[in-house]
Amino acid sequence: MVDRLSSYPWVIVRIGCDLCQRQGAYRIARLAARYGSEIPLEQLLDQLAADCPWRRPEGARRHGKYEARCGAEFVDFRFPQPPTDIPPGLRKLRVVGGKG
């Protein structure tokens, strides 16, 4: 179960929002150094999207009855196959067998 940064399965943490089209990509090591490796992913998302104008506490009201919410999410969890985290310069490398 992926519920904390320490259990995130990829090297790069990607977030995005379908409402405002914001996107971001963060190295997991830098996030762990800044927020701690055991931060829950929900809290991490709150930190990364804290400056979003659509992100408000539950129950906050603006513009009468309409309550727009931030759509920020971890986009890599949308896809059935994990993304490649291999840097572009290393993608041409291949494994060669040796005498063992």
Biopython code that builds the backbone (N, CA, C, O; Angstrom):
import numpy as np
from Bio.PDB.StructureBuilder import StructureBuilder

atoms = [
    (1, "MET", "N", (0.848, -1.184, 0.000)),
    (1, "MET", "CA", (0.000, 0.000, 0.000)),
    (1, "MET", "C", (0.890, 1.243, 0.000)),
    (1, "MET", "O", (1.798, 1.376, 0.821)),
    (2, "VAL", "N", (0.617, 2.132, -0.920)),
    (2, "VAL", "CA", (1.386, 3.363, -1.032)),
    (2, "VAL", "C", (0.623, 4.465, -0.312)),
    (2, "VAL", "O", (-0.332, 5.027, -0.849)),
    (3, "ASP", "N", (1.054, 4.769, 0.909)),
    (3, "ASP", "CA", (0.377, 5.818, 1.672)),
    (3, "ASP", "C", (1.351, 6.833, 2.249)),
    (3, "ASP", "O", (0.931, 7.855, 2.791)),
    (4, "ARG", "N", (2.649, 6.561, 2.139)),
    (4, "ARG", "CA", (3.688, 7.456, 2.651)),
    (4, "ARG", "C", (4.754, 7.651, 1.576)),
    (4, "ARG", "O", (4.890, 6.834, 0.666)),
    (5, "LEU", "N", (5.492, 8.720, 1.691)),
    (5, "LEU", "CA", (6.542, 8.994, 0.724)),
    (5, "LEU", "C", (7.545, 7.854, 0.666)),
    (5, "LEU", "O", (8.053, 7.540, -0.411)),
    (6, "SER", "N", (7.843, 7.229, 1.793)),
    (6, "SER", "CA", (8.818, 6.136, 1.818)),
    (6, "SER", "C", (8.367, 4.924, 1.011)),
    (6, "SER", "O", (9.200, 4.100, 0.635)),
    (7, "SER", "N", (7.083, 4.796, 0.739)),
    (7, "SER", "CA", (6.584, 3.658, -0.037)),
    (7, "SER", "C", (6.261, 4.043, -1.483)),
    (7, "SER", "O", (5.745, 3.224, -2.243)),
    (8, "TYR", "N", (6.563, 5.290, -1.865)),
    (8, "TYR", "CA", (6.303, 5.733, -3.236)),
    (8, "TYR", "C", (7.170, 4.919, -4.183)),
    (8, "TYR", "O", (8.378, 4.825, -3.963)),
    (9, "PRO", "N", (6.602, 4.328, -5.228)),
    (9, "PRO", "CA", (7.344, 3.367, -6.046)),
    (9, "PRO", "C", (8.282, 3.928, -7.108)),
    (9, "PRO", "O", (8.982, 3.157, -7.765)),
    (10, "TRP", "N", (8.317, 5.252, -7.300)),
    (10, "TRP", "CA", (9.160, 5.804, -8.352)),
    (10, "TRP", "C", (10.125, 6.851, -7.803)),
    (10, "TRP", "O", (9.950, 7.337, -6.686)),
    (11, "VAL", "N", (11.122, 7.191, -8.574)),
    (11, "VAL", "CA", (12.154, 8.148, -8.178)),
    (11, "VAL", "C", (11.643, 9.585, -8.275)),
    (11, "VAL", "O", (12.037, 10.445, -7.488)),
    (12, "ILE", "N", (10.776, 9.833, -9.231)),
    (12, "ILE", "CA", (10.212, 11.155, -9.446)),
    (12, "ILE", "C", (8.751, 11.138, -8.999)),
    (12, "ILE", "O", (7.994, 10.236, -9.357)),
    (13, "VAL", "N", (8.366, 12.140, -8.215)),
    (13, "VAL", "CA", (6.983, 12.304, -7.769)),
    (13, "VAL", "C", (6.360, 13.353, -8.677)),
    (13, "VAL", "O", (6.790, 14.507, -8.689)),
    (14, "ARG", "N", (5.343, 12.948, -9.441)),
    (14, "ARG", "CA", (4.690, 13.857, -10.375)),
    (14, "ARG", "C", (3.287, 14.194, -9.868)),
    (14, "ARG", "O", (2.525, 13.312, -9.471)),
    (15, "ILE", "N", (2.967, 15.478, -9.892)),
    (15, "ILE", "CA", (1.606, 15.888, -9.531)),
    (15, "ILE", "C", (1.044, 16.707, -10.685)),
    (15, "ILE", "O", (1.792, 17.273, -11.483)),
    (16, "GLY", "N", (-0.267, 16.762, -10.762)),
    (16, "GLY", "CA", (-0.923, 17.540, -11.802)),
    (16, "GLY", "C", (-2.355, 17.821, -11.404)),
    (16, "GLY", "O", (-2.903, 17.184, -10.505)),
    (17, "CYS", "N", (-2.950, 18.779, -12.083)),
    (17, "CYS", "CA", (-4.336, 19.163, -11.822)),
    (17, "CYS", "C", (-5.054, 19.333, -13.153)),
    (17, "CYS", "O", (-4.596, 20.081, -14.017)),
    (18, "ASP", "N", (-6.174, 18.643, -13.321)),
    (18, "ASP", "CA", (-6.967, 18.776, -14.541)),
    (18, "ASP", "C", (-7.770, 20.068, -14.574)),
    (18, "ASP", "O", (-8.205, 20.500, -15.642)),
    (19, "LEU", "N", (-7.972, 20.691, -13.416)),
    (19, "LEU", "CA", (-8.752, 21.934, -13.374)),
    (19, "LEU", "C", (-7.957, 23.134, -13.857)),
    (19, "LEU", "O", (-8.442, 23.925, -14.665)),
    (20, "CYS", "N", (-6.735, 23.269, -13.360)),
    (20, "CYS", "CA", (-5.953, 24.462, -13.711)),
    (20, "CYS", "C", (-4.741, 24.144, -14.588)),
    (20, "CYS", "O", (-3.995, 25.050, -14.962)),
    (21, "GLN", "N", (-4.541, 22.884, -14.913)),
    (21, "GLN", "CA", (-3.449, 22.430, -15.786)),
    (21, "GLN", "C", (-2.062, 22.595, -15.181)),
    (21, "GLN", "O", (-1.065, 22.530, -15.901)),
    (22, "ARG", "N", (-1.980, 22.809, -13.866)),
    (22, "ARG", "CA", (-0.657, 22.894, -13.226)),
    (22, "ARG", "C", (-0.024, 21.515, -13.197)),
    (22, "ARG", "O", (-0.714, 20.500, -13.102)),
    (23, "GLN", "N", (1.301, 21.494, -13.282)),
    (23, "GLN", "CA", (2.045, 20.245, -13.223)),
    (23, "GLN", "C", (3.328, 20.475, -12.458)),
    (23, "GLN", "O", (3.838, 21.593, -12.395)),
    (24, "GLY", "N", (3.843, 19.410, -11.879)),
    (24, "GLY", "CA", (5.114, 19.500, -11.184)),
    (24, "GLY", "C", (5.752, 18.135, -11.082)),
    (24, "GLY", "O", (5.059, 17.118, -11.047)),
    (25, "ALA", "N", (7.063, 18.108, -11.034)),
    (25, "ALA", "CA", (7.818, 16.864, -10.876)),
    (25, "ALA", "C", (8.921, 17.129, -9.851)),
    (25, "ALA", "O", (9.649, 18.118, -9.940)),
    (26, "TYR", "N", (9.025, 16.234, -8.889)),
    (26, "TYR", "CA", (9.950, 16.425, -7.769)),
    (26, "TYR", "C", (10.728, 15.141, -7.522)),
    (26, "TYR", "O", (10.166, 14.047, -7.579)),
    (27, "ARG", "N", (12.003, 15.273, -7.253)),
    (27, "ARG", "CA", (12.812, 14.102, -6.902)),
    (27, "ARG", "C", (12.451, 13.654, -5.496)),
    (27, "ARG", "O", (12.352, 14.468, -4.578)),
    (28, "ILE", "N", (12.256, 12.362, -5.338)),
    (28, "ILE", "CA", (11.810, 11.812, -4.064)),
    (28, "ILE", "C", (12.829, 12.089, -2.953)),
    (28, "ILE", "O", (12.443, 12.313, -1.806)),
    (29, "ALA", "N", (14.106, 12.076, -3.277)),
    (29, "ALA", "CA", (15.139, 12.317, -2.267)),
    (29, "ALA", "C", (15.040, 13.738, -1.708)),
    (29, "ALA", "O", (15.194, 13.945, -0.504)),
    (30, "ARG", "N", (14.784, 14.705, -2.571)),
    (30, "ARG", "CA", (14.654, 16.090, -2.101)),
    (30, "ARG", "C", (13.398, 16.281, -1.257)),
    (30, "ARG", "O", (13.414, 17.006, -0.262)),
    (31, "LEU", "N", (12.304, 15.622, -1.663)),
    (31, "LEU", "CA", (11.078, 15.712, -0.872)),
    (31, "LEU", "C", (11.283, 15.089, 0.506)),
    (31, "LEU", "O", (10.826, 15.635, 1.511)),
    (32, "ALA", "N", (11.964, 13.954, 0.555)),
    (32, "ALA", "CA", (12.226, 13.284, 1.831)),
    (32, "ALA", "C", (13.112, 14.150, 2.724)),
    (32, "ALA", "O", (12.903, 14.210, 3.935)),
    (33, "ALA", "N", (14.088, 14.813, 2.139)),
    (33, "ALA", "CA", (14.960, 15.686, 2.927)),
    (33, "ALA", "C", (14.190, 16.882, 3.482)),
    (33, "ALA", "O", (14.459, 17.334, 4.595)),
    (34, "ARG", "N", (13.246, 17.386, 2.717)),
    (34, "ARG", "CA", (12.497, 18.567, 3.138)),
    (34, "ARG", "C", (11.335, 18.254, 4.086)),
    (34, "ARG", "O", (11.135, 18.949, 5.081)),
    (35, "TYR", "N", (10.564, 17.190, 3.765)),
    (35, "TYR", "CA", (9.347, 16.902, 4.519)),
    (35, "TYR", "C", (9.426, 15.648, 5.387)),
    (35, "TYR", "O", (8.530, 15.388, 6.189)),
    (36, "GLY", "N", (10.491, 14.880, 5.228)),
    (36, "GLY", "CA", (10.617, 13.620, 5.962)),
    (36, "GLY", "C", (10.083, 12.470, 5.129)),
    (36, "GLY", "O", (9.087, 12.625, 4.422)),
    (37, "SER", "N", (10.723, 11.340, 5.203)),
    (37, "SER", "CA", (10.338, 10.205, 4.356)),
    (37, "SER", "C", (9.029, 9.551, 4.778)),
    (37, "SER", "O", (8.429, 8.816, 3.994)),
    (38, "GLU", "N", (8.579, 9.801, 5.991)),
    (38, "GLU", "CA", (7.347, 9.168, 6.475)),
    (38, "GLU", "C", (6.121, 10.080, 6.391)),
    (38, "GLU", "O", (5.087, 9.783, 6.989)),
    (39, "ILE", "N", (6.231, 11.183, 5.657)),
    (39, "ILE", "CA", (5.076, 12.061, 5.504)),
    (39, "ILE", "C", (3.989, 11.320, 4.720)),
    (39, "ILE", "O", (4.285, 10.714, 3.689)),
    (40, "PRO", "N", (2.751, 11.356, 5.184)),
    (40, "PRO", "CA", (1.663, 10.748, 4.412)),
    (40, "PRO", "C", (1.509, 11.467, 3.075)),
    (40, "PRO", "O", (1.675, 12.685, 3.001)),
    (41, "LEU", "N", (1.193, 10.723, 2.028)),
    (41, "LEU", "CA", (1.081, 11.317, 0.698)),
    (41, "LEU", "C", (0.023, 12.413, 0.644)),
    (41, "LEU", "O", (0.186, 13.396, -0.080)),
    (42, "GLU", "N", (-1.045, 12.256, 1.395)),
    (42, "GLU", "CA", (-2.089, 13.283, 1.418)),
    (42, "GLU", "C", (-1.533, 14.604, 1.962)),
    (42, "GLU", "O", (-1.838, 15.672, 1.431)),
    (43, "GLN", "N", (-0.724, 14.531, 3.013)),
    (43, "GLN", "CA", (-0.116, 15.747, 3.567)),
    (43, "GLN", "C", (0.918, 16.323, 2.608)),
    (43, "GLN", "O", (1.043, 17.540, 2.479)),
    (44, "LEU", "N", (1.656, 15.444, 1.936)),
    (44, "LEU", "CA", (2.640, 15.912, 0.957)),
    (44, "LEU", "C", (1.945, 16.665, -0.169)),
    (44, "LEU", "O", (2.415, 17.721, -0.592)),
    (45, "LEU", "N", (0.842, 16.135, -0.651)),
    (45, "LEU", "CA", (0.092, 16.808, -1.705)),
    (45, "LEU", "C", (-0.410, 18.168, -1.224)),
    (45, "LEU", "O", (-0.400, 19.140, -1.980)),
    (46, "ASP", "N", (-0.844, 18.235, 0.020)),
    (46, "ASP", "CA", (-1.259, 19.523, 0.593)),
    (46, "ASP", "C", (-0.109, 20.523, 0.583)),
    (46, "ASP", "O", (-0.311, 21.701, 0.288)),
    (47, "GLN", "N", (1.092, 20.060, 0.902)),
    (47, "GLN", "CA", (2.266, 20.940, 0.910)),
    (47, "GLN", "C", (2.616, 21.403, -0.505)),
    (47, "GLN", "O", (2.887, 22.583, -0.729)),
    (48, "LEU", "N", (2.608, 20.465, -1.459)),
    (48, "LEU", "CA", (3.016, 20.790, -2.817)),
    (48, "LEU", "C", (2.002, 21.677, -3.540)),
    (48, "LEU", "O", (2.374, 22.443, -4.429)),
    (49, "ALA", "N", (0.742, 21.579, -3.171)),
    (49, "ALA", "CA", (-0.306, 22.370, -3.817)),
    (49, "ALA", "C", (-0.822, 23.485, -2.905)),
    (49, "ALA", "O", (-1.913, 24.012, -3.123)),
    (50, "ALA", "N", (-0.053, 23.837, -1.904)),
    (50, "ALA", "CA", (-0.502, 24.823, -0.908)),
    (50, "ALA", "C", (-0.813, 26.186, -1.509)),
    (50, "ALA", "O", (-1.667, 26.900, -0.983)),
    (51, "ASP", "N", (-0.153, 26.563, -2.582)),
    (51, "ASP", "CA", (-0.390, 27.881, -3.164)),
    (51, "ASP", "C", (-1.486, 27.892, -4.234)),
    (51, "ASP", "O", (-1.707, 28.911, -4.887)),
    (52, "CYS", "N", (-2.164, 26.768, -4.410)),
    (52, "CYS", "CA", (-3.243, 26.692, -5.395)),
    (52, "CYS", "C", (-4.438, 27.515, -4.915)),
    (52, "CYS", "O", (-4.881, 27.349, -3.778)),
    (53, "PRO", "N", (-4.960, 28.390, -5.755)),
    (53, "PRO", "CA", (-6.106, 29.208, -5.340)),
    (53, "PRO", "C", (-7.385, 28.396, -5.146)),
    (53, "PRO", "O", (-8.318, 28.867, -4.497)),
    (54, "TRP", "N", (-7.441, 27.192, -5.696)),
    (54, "TRP", "CA", (-8.625, 26.342, -5.553)),
    (54, "TRP", "C", (-8.561, 25.465, -4.317)),
    (54, "TRP", "O", (-9.566, 24.854, -3.954)),
    (55, "ARG", "N", (-7.414, 25.382, -3.659)),
    (55, "ARG", "CA", (-7.235, 24.490, -2.514)),
    (55, "ARG", "C", (-7.646, 25.234, -1.249)),
    (55, "ARG", "O", (-6.954, 26.148, -0.801)),
    (56, "ARG", "N", (-8.754, 24.839, -0.693)),
    (56, "ARG", "CA", (-9.257, 25.445, 0.536)),
    (56, "ARG", "C", (-9.648, 24.347, 1.505)),
    (56, "ARG", "O", (-9.923, 23.220, 1.092)),
    (57, "PRO", "N", (-9.675, 24.658, 2.763)),
    (57, "PRO", "CA", (-10.108, 23.660, 3.746)),
    (57, "PRO", "C", (-11.521, 23.183, 3.466)),
    (57, "PRO", "O", (-12.351, 23.941, 2.965)),
    (58, "GLU", "N", (-11.792, 21.929, 3.789)),
    (58, "GLU", "CA", (-13.125, 21.354, 3.609)),
    (58, "GLU", "C", (-14.159, 22.225, 4.309)),
    (58, "GLU", "O", (-13.957, 22.629, 5.454)),
    (59, "GLY", "N", (-15.246, 22.512, 3.642)),
    (59, "GLY", "CA", (-16.306, 23.299, 4.253)),
    (59, "GLY", "C", (-16.192, 24.795, 3.989)),
    (59, "GLY", "O", (-17.146, 25.534, 4.234)),
    (60, "ALA", "N", (-15.041, 25.259, 3.494)),
    (60, "ALA", "CA", (-14.898, 26.691, 3.204)),
    (60, "ALA", "C", (-15.774, 27.029, 2.004)),
    (60, "ALA", "O", (-15.860, 26.253, 1.052)),
    (61, "ARG", "N", (-16.412, 28.166, 2.051)),
    (61, "ARG", "CA", (-17.317, 28.544, 0.963)),
    (61, "ARG", "C", (-16.865, 29.835, 0.312)),
    (61, "ARG", "O", (-16.421, 30.775, 0.971)),
    (62, "ARG", "N", (-16.991, 29.847, -0.970)),
    (62, "ARG", "CA", (-16.739, 31.031, -1.766)),
    (62, "ARG", "C", (-17.765, 31.043, -2.879)),
    (62, "ARG", "O", (-18.217, 29.976, -3.294)),
    (63, "HIS", "N", (-18.136, 32.160, -3.359)),
    (63, "HIS", "CA", (-19.054, 32.283, -4.492)),
    (63, "HIS", "C", (-20.375, 31.554, -4.252)),
    (63, "HIS", "O", (-20.839, 30.827, -5.130)),
    (64, "GLY", "N", (-20.978, 31.731, -3.102)),
    (64, "GLY", "CA", (-22.296, 31.151, -2.841)),
    (64, "GLY", "C", (-22.274, 29.642, -2.691)),
    (64, "GLY", "O", (-21.534, 29.110, -1.863)),
    (65, "LYS", "N", (-23.074, 28.952, -3.481)),
    (65, "LYS", "CA", (-23.212, 27.504, -3.349)),
    (65, "LYS", "C", (-22.114, 26.730, -4.067)),
    (65, "LYS", "O", (-21.854, 25.575, -3.731)),
    (66, "TYR", "N", (-21.472, 27.345, -5.040)),
    (66, "TYR", "CA", (-20.444, 26.641, -5.815)),
    (66, "TYR", "C", (-19.157, 26.505, -5.011)),
    (66, "TYR", "O", (-18.611, 27.502, -4.537)),
    (67, "GLU", "N", (-18.682, 25.307, -4.858)),
    (67, "GLU", "CA", (-17.452, 25.050, -4.106)),
    (67, "GLU", "C", (-16.455, 24.337, -5.012)),
    (67, "GLU", "O", (-16.472, 23.109, -5.102)),
    (68, "ALA", "N", (-15.607, 25.074, -5.668)),
    (68, "ALA", "CA", (-14.564, 24.474, -6.498)),
    (68, "ALA", "C", (-13.467, 23.946, -5.590)),
    (68, "ALA", "O", (-13.121, 24.576, -4.590)),
    (69, "ARG", "N", (-12.938, 22.821, -5.929)),
    (69, "ARG", "CA", (-11.857, 22.218, -5.152)),
    (69, "ARG", "C", (-10.651, 22.000, -6.051)),
    (69, "ARG", "O", (-10.787, 21.809, -7.260)),
    (70, "CYS", "N", (-9.505, 22.029, -5.465)),
    (70, "CYS", "CA", (-8.273, 21.754, -6.190)),
    (70, "CYS", "C", (-8.312, 20.307, -6.680)),
    (70, "CYS", "O", (-8.750, 19.409, -5.960)),
    (71, "GLY", "N", (-7.858, 20.095, -7.893)),
    (71, "GLY", "CA", (-7.843, 18.746, -8.455)),
    (71, "GLY", "C", (-6.455, 18.127, -8.458)),
    (71, "GLY", "O", (-6.215, 17.165, -9.187)),
    (72, "ALA", "N", (-5.530, 18.663, -7.654)),
    (72, "ALA", "CA", (-4.163, 18.136, -7.630)),
    (72, "ALA", "C", (-4.163, 16.677, -7.199)),
    (72, "ALA", "O", (-4.869, 16.284, -6.269)),
    (73, "GLU", "N", (-3.351, 15.880, -7.898)),
    (73, "GLU", "CA", (-3.230, 14.465, -7.584)),
    (73, "GLU", "C", (-1.871, 13.954, -8.041)),
    (73, "GLU", "O", (-1.155, 14.623, -8.786)),
    (74, "PHE", "N", (-1.534, 12.768, -7.583)),
    (74, "PHE", "CA", (-0.314, 12.099, -8.028)),
    (74, "PHE", "C", (-0.647, 11.433, -9.357)),
    (74, "PHE", "O", (-1.299, 10.390, -9.384)),
    (75, "VAL", "N", (-0.203, 12.030, -10.456)),
    (75, "VAL", "CA", (-0.636, 11.592, -11.777)),
    (75, "VAL", "C", (-0.137, 10.203, -12.158)),
    (75, "VAL", "O", (-0.774, 9.533, -12.971)),
    (76, "ASP", "N", (0.964, 9.757, -11.605)),
    (76, "ASP", "CA", (1.486, 8.441, -11.975)),
    (76, "ASP", "C", (0.572, 7.306, -11.525)),
    (76, "ASP", "O", (0.656, 6.198, -12.053)),
    (77, "PHE", "N", (-0.293, 7.569, -10.564)),
    (77, "PHE", "CA", (-1.215, 6.525, -10.122)),
    (77, "PHE", "C", (-2.379, 6.344, -11.095)),
    (77, "PHE", "O", (-3.155, 5.399, -10.948)),
    (78, "ARG", "N", (-2.517, 7.219, -12.078)),
    (78, "ARG", "CA", (-3.565, 7.093, -13.099)),
    (78, "ARG", "C", (-3.241, 6.001, -14.117)),
    (78, "ARG", "O", (-4.151, 5.392, -14.679)),
    (79, "PHE", "N", (-1.980, 5.755, -14.353)),
    (79, "PHE", "CA", (-1.551, 4.895, -15.452)),
    (79, "PHE", "C", (-1.337, 3.455, -14.993)),
    (79, "PHE", "O", (-0.871, 3.224, -13.877)),
    (80, "PRO", "N", (-1.675, 2.475, -15.853)),
    (80, "PRO", "CA", (-1.476, 1.075, -15.485)),
    (80, "PRO", "C", (0.000, 0.668, -15.435)),
    (80, "PRO", "O", (0.374, -0.204, -14.651)),
    (81, "GLN", "N", (0.835, 1.293, -16.263)),
    (81, "GLN", "CA", (2.254, 0.978, -16.284)),
    (81, "GLN", "C", (3.035, 2.089, -15.595)),
    (81, "GLN", "O", (2.730, 3.265, -15.791)),
    (82, "PRO", "N", (4.025, 1.743, -14.800)),
    (82, "PRO", "CA", (4.820, 2.789, -14.149)),
    (82, "PRO", "C", (5.622, 3.584, -15.171)),
    (82, "PRO", "O", (6.047, 3.039, -16.189)),
    (83, "PRO", "N", (5.829, 4.866, -14.903)),
    (83, "PRO", "CA", (6.636, 5.678, -15.815)),
    (83, "PRO", "C", (8.097, 5.298, -15.694)),
    (83, "PRO", "O", (8.524, 4.734, -14.686)),
    (84, "THR", "N", (8.851, 5.607, -16.716)),
    (84, "THR", "CA", (10.284, 5.357, -16.634)),
    (84, "THR", "C", (10.945, 6.521, -15.910)),
    (84, "THR", "O", (10.716, 7.683, -16.245)),
    (85, "ASP", "N", (11.749, 6.207, -14.937)),
    (85, "ASP", "CA", (12.471, 7.229, -14.184)),
    (85, "ASP", "C", (13.928, 7.294, -14.597)),
    (85, "ASP", "O", (14.745, 7.928, -13.929)),
    (86, "ILE", "N", (14.246, 6.643, -15.689)),
    (86, "ILE", "CA", (15.627, 6.633, -16.144)),
    (86, "ILE", "C", (15.914, 7.961, -16.826)),
    (86, "ILE", "O", (15.191, 8.350, -17.744)),
    (87, "PRO", "N", (16.963, 8.667, -16.392)),
    (87, "PRO", "CA", (17.310, 9.937, -17.035)),
    (87, "PRO", "C", (17.582, 9.736, -18.521)),
    (87, "PRO", "O", (18.082, 8.682, -18.914)),
    (88, "PRO", "N", (17.264, 10.725, -19.356)),
    (88, "PRO", "CA", (17.425, 10.586, -20.807)),
    (88, "PRO", "C", (18.817, 10.140, -21.238)),
    (88, "PRO", "O", (18.944, 9.374, -22.194)),
    (89, "GLY", "N", (19.848, 10.594, -20.569)),
    (89, "GLY", "CA", (21.208, 10.228, -20.948)),
    (89, "GLY", "C", (21.548, 8.769, -20.703)),
    (89, "GLY", "O", (22.488, 8.241, -21.297)),
    (90, "LEU", "N", (20.796, 8.118, -19.837)),
    (90, "LEU", "CA", (21.072, 6.717, -19.520)),
    (90, "LEU", "C", (20.169, 5.742, -20.262)),
    (90, "LEU", "O", (20.364, 4.532, -20.146)),
    (91, "ARG", "N", (19.205, 6.215, -21.006)),
    (91, "ARG", "CA", (18.239, 5.337, -21.677)),
    (91, "ARG", "C", (18.871, 4.477, -22.761)),
    (91, "ARG", "O", (18.335, 3.422, -23.099)),
    (92, "LYS", "N", (20.007, 4.911, -23.315)),
    (92, "LYS", "CA", (20.653, 4.143, -24.373)),
    (92, "LYS", "C", (21.557, 3.031, -23.816)),
    (92, "LYS", "O", (22.048, 2.195, -24.575)),
    (93, "LEU", "N", (21.773, 3.021, -22.522)),
    (93, "LEU", "CA", (22.596, 1.979, -21.931)),
    (93, "LEU", "C", (21.863, 0.651, -21.970)),
    (93, "LEU", "O", (20.633, 0.614, -21.922)),
    (94, "ARG", "N", (22.606, -0.429, -22.054)),
    (94, "ARG", "CA", (21.982, -1.739, -22.029)),
    (94, "ARG", "C", (22.822, -2.675, -21.169)),
    (94, "ARG", "O", (24.018, -2.459, -20.970)),
    (95, "VAL", "N", (22.185, -3.693, -20.677)),
    (95, "VAL", "CA", (22.864, -4.667, -19.833)),
    (95, "VAL", "C", (23.518, -5.702, -20.740)),
    (95, "VAL", "O", (22.882, -6.238, -21.646)),
    (96, "VAL", "N", (24.788, -5.974, -20.488)),
    (96, "VAL", "CA", (25.496, -6.999, -21.261)),
    (96, "VAL", "C", (25.958, -8.071, -20.302)),
    (96, "VAL", "O", (26.430, -7.786, -19.202)),
    (97, "GLY", "N", (25.818, -9.273, -20.723)),
    (97, "GLY", "CA", (26.234, -10.404, -19.884)),
    (97, "GLY", "C", (27.738, -10.567, -19.917)),
    (97, "GLY", "O", (28.402, -10.218, -20.893)),
    (98, "GLY", "N", (28.247, -11.092, -18.852)),
    (98, "GLY", "CA", (29.674, -11.341, -18.773)),
    (98, "GLY", "C", (29.926, -12.797, -18.408)),
    (98, "GLY", "O", (28.993, -13.539, -18.102)),
    (99, "LYS", "N", (31.140, -13.183, -18.439)),
    (99, "LYS", "CA", (31.483, -14.555, -18.046)),
    (99, "LYS", "C", (31.455, -14.639, -16.544)),
    (99, "LYS", "O", (32.071, -13.837, -15.842)),
    (100, "GLY", "N", (30.747, -15.600, -16.077)),
    (100, "GLY", "CA", (30.549, -15.608, -14.669)),
    (100, "GLY", "C", (31.040, -16.718, -13.935)),
    (100, "GLY", "O", (30.889, -16.766, -12.714)),
]
sb = StructureBuilder()
sb.init_structure("model")
sb.init_model(0)
sb.init_chain("A")
sb.init_seg("    ")
for serial, (resi, resn, name, xyz) in enumerate(atoms, 1):
    if name == "N":
        sb.init_residue(resn, " ", resi, " ")
    sb.init_atom(name, np.array(xyz, "f"), 0.0, 1.0, " ", f" {name:<3s}", serial, name[0])
structure = sb.get_structure()
